[in-house]
Amino acid sequence: MNRYDSFKDSGVEWIGEIPSGWDIGKLKHLCEENLRSLSNSTDPNYELNYIEISDVNSEGVIGVSTPYIFSESPSRCRRIVQKGDVIVSTVRTYLKSIGHIENEVQDLICSTGFSVLTPKGKFISKYLFYLLRTDWFISKVISKSEGVSYPSIQSEKLMNIDVLYCGISEQQQMVTFLDTKTSLIDSLISKTQQKIDLLKEKRLKLVEDVILNSNTKRVRLGYVVDLVKRPIDRENNETYTKIGMYNWGRGIFKYPSELGSDLGDSTFNYIKEGDLLLSGQFSWEGSVSLVEQEQDNCISSHRFHILNGIEGKILNEYLWSYFTSQEGHFLLNENSPGSAGRNRPLNIGKLLKEKIPVPEMEIQMEIQRLVIETNNYEKYSKRRTELLKEYRQSLISEVVTGKIRVCEEDNSLSLNPHTV
């Protein structure tokens, strides 16, 4: 890839210079806003597929549409989409929800939170899709959005935004290049997630083997763990960081730090790296986590129970794996009586009397190794995925805005993940 030989002033301050052979035009002159709709005389039993505004993610992937019957909501049937259309969210909360209808579709409509754009002769629809996903275009939409609760851009203002474009053949080169490169990036992201899934499956298989093995010794939980209390000596001018917990074993999050004088009347305990935390309110939803290094010395309210395996008897990583298994979740659910939500507190005393499978230490250590390996790889892959997505977004922007020039030979280049 190279730079263009010469540039010219676009005449639009926020766009700046563009390659000499490119042009500027308002969106309304380069594509039509598609207002196709079904008439009120449509058969009430007509089956449709509906794209919700949240069905399109920030990478432009359109999820599974929701099937429904016309008579259920005829007022929604105002945005019929077809092959080649680009759907653009006009609601600020979902501004990166921009999708491209790649294939021929039947009976597909989308939320009125989208503008449906059909390119005219100067635009290849996939080029338009990439162009509208650039940060500079989205920032322009944001600047023209109005409203408080759900800021959105009016159709007229959207269609009056200036965009840049090049010739059809050059657009096609860009689309071919970007399709290839973004596909490679998506594949790398997918393979990263696949490895995480395989590690999790291997760990869960080991735990299930322990549970199903009739020779596995079962011991009351209270005999192999200590219920830990580390009450804080609250100082009004001291700074503390409280934690909360996601459900289904998804980890711990931190609240903004605050002074001891602002903590209210609740009692708090220090948590330490390696602790096993059980939510006193939402254990029935799988709120169980291991404390990681970045949460060390944070504080948890009395609604959390801190457990530590007794040395030589049980490892916290095995305990976490057990409580995130089907049997472990069943125990947490059974010991959280009540109807729902905050009315289902965990009865920790009763839980400590439950018998759980305790395998040989060698097996526990293998499960511990898998837990640590998975957690470390998830942290690495999270950053790597962020970098890959940033690279993809930067690549799209630089190509479709003329910062770099795509040649035919560029479409044969491969992506080296070590440079990302």
SVG drawing of the C-alpha trace seen along z (x, -y; Angstrom):
<svg xmlns="http://www.w3.org/2000/svg" viewBox="-56 -25 61 71">
<polyline fill="none" stroke="black" stroke-width="0.4" points="0.0,0.0 1.2,-3.5 0.2,-7.1 -1.6,-9.0 0.7,-11.2 -1.2,-14.4 -3.9,-15.9 -6.4,-18.8 -8.4,-20.8 -11.8,-19.2 -13.4,-22.5 -14.9,-20.9 -13.1,-21.8 -13.7,-18.6 -12.7,-16.4 -9.5,-18.3 -7.4,-17.2 -8.4,-14.4 -6.7,-12.7 -6.7,-14.8 -9.0,-12.4 -11.6,-12.2 -14.8,-14.2 -17.1,-15.4 -20.8,-15.1 -23.8,-15.2 -25.1,-11.8 -28.5,-12.6 -26.9,-13.1 -25.1,-9.8 -27.8,-7.5 -31.5,-7.4 -33.2,-7.0 -35.3,-3.9 -38.8,-4.4 -40.4,-1.3 -43.2,0.0 -45.9,2.6 -49.5,1.3 -52.2,1.6 -54.0,4.0 -51.2,6.6 -52.4,10.1 -52.6,10.0 -50.9,13.5 -48.0,12.3 -44.7,13.6 -41.8,11.1 -38.3,11.0 -37.5,8.0 -34.0,6.5 -34.0,4.8 -31.6,1.9 -29.5,4.0 -29.2,6.9 -26.4,5.1 -23.1,5.0 -20.2,2.6 -18.5,4.7 -21.5,4.4 -22.6,8.0 -26.4,8.5 -27.6,11.0 -30.6,13.3 -33.7,11.3 -36.9,11.9 -39.8,13.5 -43.3,12.2 -46.6,11.8 -47.6,8.5 -50.8,8.2 -48.8,8.2 -47.3,4.8 -48.2,3.3 -46.9,-0.2 -43.3,1.3 -43.3,2.3 -41.9,-0.9 -38.4,0.1 -38.3,2.9 -34.7,3.8 -33.2,5.5 -29.9,6.7 -27.3,3.8 -29.0,1.6 -26.9,0.1 -28.8,-0.3 -27.6,-3.1 -28.6,-3.6 -29.8,-7.1 -30.0,-6.7 -26.8,-7.8 -26.7,-4.9 -26.3,-2.5 -24.4,-4.8 -22.0,-2.0 -24.8,0.3 -24.3,0.0 -25.1,3.1 -24.9,4.1 -27.5,6.4 -25.1,8.7 -27.5,11.3 -30.9,11.4 -33.5,11.5 -37.2,11.9 -39.7,10.4 -37.0,8.5 -37.7,5.3 -35.8,3.2 -36.4,1.0 -37.4,-2.6 -34.3,-3.5 -32.4,-2.8 -32.1,-4.8 -32.1,-2.5 -29.8,-3.8 -29.7,-2.6 -26.6,-3.8 -26.9,-5.5 -24.6,-5.0 -21.5,-6.6 -21.4,-4.3 -20.7,-0.6 -22.9,0.3 -20.1,2.2 -17.9,-0.9 -20.6,-3.0 -20.9,-0.5 -17.2,-0.9 -17.3,-4.6 -20.1,-5.2 -18.4,-3.0 -15.4,-5.4 -14.9,-7.4 -15.0,-10.7 -18.5,-10.0 -19.8,-8.8 -18.4,-11.9 -20.3,-14.1 -23.5,-12.2 -23.0,-12.7 -22.5,-16.5 -25.8,-16.7 -27.8,-14.5 -30.5,-16.0 -32.3,-14.9 -31.5,-14.1 -32.6,-10.5 -32.1,-9.0 -30.2,-11.5 -30.7,-10.9 -30.1,-12.5 -33.0,-13.7 -33.2,-12.1 -32.7,-15.4 -29.5,-16.2 -28.1,-12.8 -28.6,-13.0 -27.0,-16.5 -23.7,-15.2 -20.8,-15.6 -18.9,-12.4 -16.0,-11.7 -15.7,-9.1 -13.6,-7.9 -14.2,-6.1 -16.2,-2.8 -13.2,-0.7 -11.1,-2.1 -14.0,-1.5 -14.1,2.1 -10.4,2.5 -10.9,1.1 -13.9,3.4 -12.0,6.4 -9.0,5.4 -11.0,4.6 -13.2,7.7 -10.0,9.9 -8.3,8.1 -11.3,7.8 -12.1,11.5 -8.6,12.4 -8.9,10.2 -12.3,11.7 -10.7,15.2 -7.9,14.4 -10.4,13.1 -12.6,16.2 -9.6,18.6 -8.7,16.7 -12.1,17.3 -12.1,21.0 -8.9,21.6 -10.6,20.1 -13.7,22.3 -11.5,25.4 -9.6,24.7 -13.0,24.2 -14.4,27.4 -11.3,29.3 -11.6,27.9 -15.3,28.6 -14.8,32.2 -12.3,32.8 -14.8,31.5 -17.6,33.5 -15.4,36.6 -14.8,35.9 -18.5,35.5 -19.5,38.6 -16.8,40.8 -18.4,42.9 -15.0,43.3 -14.6,39.6 -14.8,38.8 -17.6,36.4 -17.0,34.1 -19.0,31.4 -17.9,28.0 -17.4,26.6 -14.7,29.2 -12.5,28.2 -12.9,24.4 -12.6,21.4 -15.2,18.7 -13.0,15.6 -13.7,12.2 -11.2,9.3 -13.2,6.3 -11.8,2.9 -10.8,0.5 -12.8,-2.3 -11.1,-5.7 -13.2,-8.6 -10.4,-10.1 -9.1,-6.8 -9.8,-5.8 -11.5,-2.5 -12.5,-0.6 -15.6,1.5 -16.3,4.4 -19.3,6.0 -19.7,9.3 -21.0,10.3 -23.2,13.4 -22.4,16.7 -18.8,16.7 -17.9,13.7 -15.7,12.1 -15.5,9.1 -15.7,5.3 -14.6,2.3 -16.5,-0.8 -14.9,-4.2 -12.9,-4.7 -14.5,-6.7 -13.8,-7.9 -14.6,-5.9 -17.0,-8.6 -19.1,-7.9 -19.4,-4.2 -22.6,-4.3 -23.6,-1.9 -22.7,1.4 -19.8,3.5 -16.9,4.3 -14.2,6.9 -10.8,6.7 -10.5,9.3 -7.2,10.8 -5.9,12.3 -6.9,15.9 -10.0,15.6 -13.2,17.4 -16.1,14.9 -19.8,16.0 -22.5,13.4 -24.9,13.4 -27.7,12.2 -27.1,13.6 -25.2,16.9 -28.3,18.6 -27.4,16.7 -23.8,18.1 -22.2,15.0 -19.0,16.8 -15.5,15.5 -11.9,15.8 -10.2,12.6 -7.5,11.5 -4.4,9.4 -5.9,6.2 -8.7,6.6 -6.3,7.4 -7.1,5.2 -10.4,4.0 -13.4,4.3 -16.6,6.3 -19.8,5.7 -21.2,8.1 -23.4,9.4 -20.4,11.3 -19.0,14.5 -15.2,15.1 -14.1,18.7 -10.5,20.1 -9.7,23.8 -7.9,25.3 -4.3,26.0 -3.7,29.6 -7.4,30.3 -8.9,28.3 -7.8,25.6 -9.8,22.4 -9.5,22.9 -11.1,26.3 -13.9,24.9 -14.6,22.2 -14.7,24.7 -17.0,26.9 -19.4,24.1 -19.5,23.1 -20.4,26.7 -24.1,27.8 -24.0,29.6 -22.2,26.7 -24.8,24.2 -27.6,26.6 -26.2,26.4 -26.0,22.6 -29.5,22.4 -30.9,24.9 -29.4,22.9 -30.8,19.6 -34.4,19.9 -37.0,17.3 -38.7,16.0 -36.3,13.9 -33.7,11.2 -32.7,9.8 -35.3,12.0 -33.1,15.1 -30.2,14.6 -27.6,17.4 -27.9,19.4 -24.2,19.8 -24.6,21.9 -26.7,24.4 -24.3,24.4 -21.3,25.2 -23.2,28.4 -23.5,29.7 -21.3,32.5 -19.2,31.8 -16.8,34.0 -13.1,33.6 -10.8,35.4 -7.1,36.2 -4.8,33.2 -3.2,34.2 -6.5,33.7 -7.2,30.5 -3.8,29.2 -4.5,30.0 -7.8,28.1 -6.0,25.2 -3.5,25.2 -6.3,25.0 -8.0,22.2 -4.8,20.1 -4.0,20.8 -7.5,19.9 -7.5,16.7 -4.1,15.6 -5.0,16.4 -8.3,14.5 -6.5,11.4 -4.0,11.7 -6.7,12.4 -8.8,9.5 -6.0,7.0 -5.1,8.7 -8.8,8.6 -8.9,4.9 -5.8,4.3 -7.1,6.3 -10.4,4.3 -8.5,1.0 -6.3,2.0 -9.4,3.0 -11.1,-0.3 -7.9,-2.2 -7.4,-0.3 -10.9,-0.9 -10.7,-4.6 -7.3,-5.1 -8.4,-3.2 -11.8,-4.8 -10.7,-8.3 -7.7,-8.2 -4.9,-8.2 -3.5,-5.1 -3.8,-3.8 -4.8,-0.2 -3.3,1.4 -4.3,4.8 -1.3,6.5 -2.3,5.5 -5.2,7.9 -2.8,10.8 -1.0,9.7 -1.6,11.7 -2.0,10.3 0.7,10.9 -0.9,11.1 2.4,10.4 2.4,6.8 -1.0,6.1"/>
</svg>
